[in-house]
Amino acid sequence: MKKVLMIAIVGGAFALTSCKKDYVCSCTASGVTLDVTYQDVKKKDAQEACDLSNTTYSLVGGSCELK
């Protein structure tokens, strides 16, 4: 019973942690595409960085999206 409880606690701890992985922000302007890779980050942080790039690219008629 103790082993089952310990496994459940450890499994629960892993389930509650945020998943960090690589994300790509693809930006296009004037027919040119630039892919920026954010390595080992949370999706929320990658999305915020990509949104900031989108703000910059929108000034020249481009856009960015997180893939």
C-alpha positions in Angstrom: 0.0 0.0 0.0 2.9 2.4 0.8 4.4 1.8 -2.6 1.1 2.6 -4.4 0.7 5.8 -2.3 4.3 6.8 -3.1 3.8 6.2 -6.8 0.6 8.2 -6.8 2.3 11.1 -5.0 5.2 11.2 -7.4 2.9 10.8 -10.4 0.8 13.7 -9.1 3.8 15.9 -8.7 4.8 15.3 -12.3 1.3 16.0 -13.5 1.3 19.4 -11.8 4.6 20.7 -13.2 4.7 22.7 -16.3 6.0 21.1 -19.5 9.0 22.9 -20.9 9.9 22.1 -24.5 10.9 23.8 -27.8 8.6 26.1 -29.7 8.9 27.8 -33.0 7.7 31.3 -33.8 7.3 31.8 -37.6 7.3 35.4 -38.7 6.6 36.5 -42.3 7.0 39.9 -43.9 7.4 41.0 -47.5 7.4 37.3 -48.6 10.3 36.5 -46.3 9.8 34.0 -43.5 11.9 33.8 -40.3 11.6 31.0 -37.8 12.8 31.7 -34.3 13.1 28.7 -31.9 12.6 29.2 -28.2 14.3 26.2 -26.5 13.2 24.6 -23.2 10.5 27.1 -22.3 6.9 27.0 -21.2 4.3 27.5 -23.9 3.0 30.7 -22.2 6.5 32.3 -22.3 7.0 31.3 -25.9 3.6 32.7 -26.8 4.4 36.0 -25.1 7.7 36.3 -26.9 6.0 35.5 -30.3 3.3 38.0 -29.6 5.9 40.7 -29.0 7.6 39.7 -32.3 4.1 39.9 -34.0 3.8 43.5 -32.8 7.1 44.4 -34.4 6.4 42.6 -37.6 2.9 44.1 -37.9 4.6 47.5 -38.3 5.9 46.4 -41.7 2.8 44.5 -42.7 3.9 41.1 -41.5 2.8 38.7 -38.8 4.0 35.9 -36.5 2.5 32.8 -35.1 3.6 30.2 -32.7 3.9 26.6 -34.0 
